[in-house]
Amino acid sequence: MCENGVNYTQLKLAFHQMIKANELLEKNLSQWKNIVDSAESECLSQLLEDSIKKTSGATCSLKSIFSEINRLSDEHHHENEITITKV
């Protein structure tokens, strides 16, 4: 559906892909942190931990955006529905 030049389906897909990419990034960072922890580099471990937290925060923000896109999509979809009632 397209409202005011916005195709909600494409927008949902784009944000869904960003969410999945961030989740994968967070998983990879966690795996690398586990490997680095055994190398006993406190600085590197801390940098990876900070990256994991920031990635997690970005994922939460993207999920909020995705929810708002869904809300807007549903809101606009219902405005364009036609109900036929028996006379």
Stockholm file with secondary structure:
# STOCKHOLM 1.0

chainA/1-87         MCENGVNYTQLKLAFHQMIKANELLEKNLSQWKNIVDSAESECLSQLLEDSIKKTSGATCSLKSIFSEINRLSDEHHHENEITITKV
#=GR chainA/1-87 SS CEETTEEHHHHHHHHHHHHHHHHHHHHHHHHHHHHHHTTTCHHHHHHHHHHHHHHHHHHHHHHHHHHHHHHHHHHHHHHTCCCCCCC
#=GC SS_cons        CEETTEEHHHHHHHHHHHHHHHHHHHHHHHHHHHHHHTTTCHHHHHHHHHHHHHHHHHHHHHHHHHHHHHHHHHHHHHHTCCCCCCC
//
